[in-house]
């Protein structure tokens, strides 16, 4: 994956998280067309930038904490 592709995936992920529409890590991987491990790495990368990201089991999505 090139740097531009990586950045694009991070942008897509950020938008999905803002709308609480990521689904499970497996579903997120399908939406981003990456492996589940890569999806988890992308989430971890965003967490280093913004500590307010967490997975909500009730919603079934990564969300931004208030």
BELMORA-V674510 format. One record per residue. RES is the residue in one letter. PSI is psi as a letter, one per 20 degrees, with the letter a starting at -180 (none if undefined). NEAR is the number of other ideal C-beta (glycine too) atoms within 8 Angstrom. Layout:
# BELMORA-V674510
{{RES & PSI & NEAR} {RES & PSI & NEAR}}
This chain:
# BELMORA-V674510
{{X & p & 6} {X & r & 5} {X & g & 5} {X & g & 6} {X & g & 8} {X & g & 9} {X & h & 8} {X & g & 8} {X & g & 12} {X & g & 11} {X & g & 8} {X & g & 10} {X & g & 15} {X & g & 9} {X & g & 8} {X & g & 13} {X & g & 14} {X & h & 7} {X & j & 6} {X & l & 10} {X & k & 6} {X & h & 12} {X & a & 9} {X & r & 7} {X & h & 9} {X & g & 8} {X & h & 9} {X & g & 16} {X & g & 12} {X & g & 7} {X & h & 10} {X & i & 12} {X & l & 4} {X & r & 9} {X & r & 6} {X & h & 9} {X & g & 6} {X & h & 11} {X & g & 14} {X & h & 9} {X & g & 8} {X & g & 13} {X & g & 13} {X & h & 8} {X & g & 9} {X & h & 13} {X & h & 9} {X & h & 5} {X & h & 5} {X & o & 7} {X & i & 4} {X & j & 7} {X & p & 12} {X & r & 7} {X & p & 6} {X & o & 10} {X & h & 5} {X & g & 4} {X & h & 7} {X & k & 7} {X & q & 12} {X & q & 12} {X & r & 11} {X & p & 8} {X & q & 6} {X & none & 3}}
